[in-house]
Amino acid sequence: MSTVTSSYILSNEQIRELKKLAEQIPKPQKKPKGAYMIPVAVSSTEQDASDEPFKPFWEYISKNAECKSSNFFWHGIIMDRALLYLREKGIDLTRTQLFEGNDELAYLYFDKKTKDKFHEKLEPSNIDRADLSKWLDEYHWGTSPEGVIASIQHLHDCFQLIDDNHVLLLHTDYIADVINSVPLKEMKDGVIKEKSIQYLCDLCGQRLTRNWEAVKRISDIPAGTKYICGDQFRISTLMIDGKEVENTFDSTYRVKGACKKQATGCYRTAM
């Protein structure tokens, strides 16, 4: 599926057929604890072979479901962050996975019971915009509040179509990470937030802030430092044994012909 949000309305009977198709897909092997899977490039033939078991499932959705996201253009990651924000505010839509324990089929499933519980709470006018902006600045630097509000509006509109005989399926490429994540107040170990900063000269800073809303000047360069335009750092805040620990590492990547002027300002950049 695409990296945009995918939302579908299906009948209860169609969901039963979809589950039968899902049962025919081989279960993924469980990764050993602590395993790190190194991404590798694969040929188009190999990719087609790995996709083959899923094709009847995807084709069934394409042919039978009523797609509600064709005019919703925000990236799926924005929907993911909307779900995370709602969960932090007590509106947890991440517990209704259609196929539990299978990240390859990570679809959230909302029925009439879910609608009755959450529909009114998804009314965008109930969202505190200032609180949302503050939360995004703290945990998802550079994310558009308007995109999150639009995602919540989309959920609200789709929930309106749910009834006793119809349900909603929601999918994004990274929704499995949302489903498997732990609410911040319950987290004892793991990454809480990541931020990216970049040092730029005045000219490059003006150009980027004009063309990219997520880039924003936050300060002058620290006194006594000599950064070159383009120097970039990632700041990760981790929870280790219940305590916050901050790590900073150089993530600078220079391309041929890049600006080499003395940096004058520190800018936030989107993750």
N, C-alpha and C positions, 0 to 999 in steps of 0.2 A: 504494500500500500504506500501511498505518497507521504511526504513529510508534512503535508497539511492535515488539519483535522478531518477525520472521516466520521460522519454520523449518519445512521440509517434507522428507518422505521421498518419493523417487520411484524408480521402477525405471529401469534403464539404457535400456530401450526408450522410456519416457516422456521421458527426458532428450533422446533423439534427436529425438522429435517436438517437444519444446519448442524445441530449437535451430532446427528448420525454421521454426517460427513466428517466432522472433527474427530470422531472416534476412529476413523480409518487412517488418520495421519499418524505416522510413527512418533512415539513420544521421544523428546530429545534426551540424550544421555545427561545424567546429572554430573556436573563438574565436581571434581575432587575439591575438598575444602582448601582454600588458599590458592587454587589454580588461577593462573592468568593466561587467557587465551590471546596469543599474539595475532593481530589482524594480518591477513595475507591477501594479496591480489589473486583472484581466480579468473579463469577464462569464462567467456560467455556460455560455453557449453557446460562447464561445471556449475555455473550459476543456474542455468536452466534445469539441470538435473536436481539441484537442491530445492528448487521451487516446485518441481513437478508434483509432489504429494499434496501441496496446498492448493493447486489450481482448481480442483472441483469445488473446494470451499469458497475461494475467492470468486469464482465464476457464478456460484449460486447467489452470493450477495449482489454481484453486479447485475444479474438478470432479474432477481426477485425483490430485492430491497428497494425501498423508496429513499433515495439519497437526499439528505437535507443540508449537506455542506458544500454543494456546488458553487454557491455564492458567498461562502465564508472563506476569506482569503488570508486570515492570520495564520502564521506558522504553527504547526502542531506543538512546538515547544511552549508557545504562549498559552495554549490550552492546558498543557501540563502544569504550568505555573499557576494558572487560575485554579486548577484542582487542588494544588498544594496550599494556596492561600485560603480557599474555602475550608479545607480540612483544619487549618490552624484556627479558623474562626468557628469550629464546631459543626461545619456542614461537610461531613465526610462522605464523598461520593466514590471513594477508592476501594471500598470493601465488597463491591458487587461485581466481581470478576465472573465472566461467563464460563471460562474454562480454568479453574483454579490449578495452580502449579505448573502451568505451561506458558512460559514467556513468549513462545513463538505464536501463540494465539491469545495475545493480550487484548481482550475486548472488555470494556465495562458494559454492564447490562442493567438497564433501568426499567422496572415494570410499574404497574399501578401503585403498588405498595410504596415504592421509592418516590413516585410522584407525589403521593399524598403527604409524605413526610417532608419533602424538600422543595416542592415547586414554589411556594410563596417565598421561601427564604432565598430563592435564586432571583428574585426581582432586583434588577440592577440598582434601582433607586434606594434599596436598603443597604447598599455597599457604602461604607465610609471611605470616600475618595482620598482623604488626607491620610488615613490609616493605611490604605492600600499602597499609596506612594511611599510612605515611610517604610513599610515592610519590603517593598521591592528594592528600595535603596539599600536596605540592610542585607537582604539575602539574595537578590537577583538583580544586581546592579545593571542599569541600562535597559531594563525591560520596560516596554511602554505600558503605562497604566491603562491607556485607551484600549490596547490590545487585550488586556485581561478583562476589562469591563465588557468588551465586545464578545469575548469568549463566554462570559457568564450570561450575557444576553442570549447568545446562541443556545446555550444549555436550557435557559428558561423557555425559549421559543419551542425547542424540541420536546421538552417535558410536557408542553401543552398538548402535544399530539399523542401522548401515551394514554391508553384507556384499558379496559378489561381485556381487550383482544389484541392490543398492539404494544410493542415494547421498543425501546431505543437501544441501539448499539453504538458505542463510542470507541474510536481507535485513533492513536497517533503512533509514530514509529518508536517513541521512547516512553510510552505509557506504562510499560512493564516496570521501568525504573520508579515511576510514581507509585504504582501498586505495591512494589516491594520496599519502598522507603518507610522510614519511621518518623512519626510526628516529632517536631523539635523538642517538645517537652518530655518525650519518652526516650530521647537519644542519649546513650551513654558513651558510644564510640562511633566515629565516622566523621565525614566532612559536613560541617554545618553550612558554610558559605564559601564562595570563591569570588575574588574581585580581580580585575585586571586594570593596571594603570600604565599610562604611556607618557613619556616626556617628549614634548614637541616644541619646535620653534614657533614664533608668532604666526608666520605665514601658513605653515602646515596645520597649526591648531585652528586658525580661522577657516581654512578650507574644509577640514574634517567636521567641525561643529556646524558648518553651514549645510553640509551635504548628508550628515548622519546624525539623527536626533539622539542616538544612544551615547555619542561622544560629548563630553562636557568638561570644561576647564574647572578644576576644583581648587587649584592653588598655584602659586609660583613654585619654582624648583626650590628645594630646601637650601638654606644658606650654607655656603662652603662646599657645595657639590658641583660637579661638572658633567652633566649628562648630555649626550648627543641626541639630536632629534631622531626619534624612533626607538630609543631605549624603552623596553617594555618589561613589566614585572607582574607576576601572578601572586596574589596574596591569598593563601588558603587558611581558613580557620577550622581546626579539627577539635572534636570532642574526644579526649583520651581519659578513660577512667573517670568520666564525669567532669573533667576540667577542660576549659578552652585553651588551645595552644595555637599560636599563629606562626605560619611558615611563609617565607617569601623566597621566590626563586626567579632568576632571570629567564624570561621567555622571549627575548629579543630575536627577531628573525629579519635579517636585512636582505634586500634584493638589490641587484645591480642597478646603479643609478639612483639609489635612495638618497634623500637629503642627509647631509652631514653637518648641518649648522649646529651651533650651540643651542641646546634646549632652553626655553624660558619659562615654560609652564608644565604643570602636571595635570593630566586629563584622565578621566575615567573612560574605559572602553567596555563595550558589551562582551559578556561571556558567551 
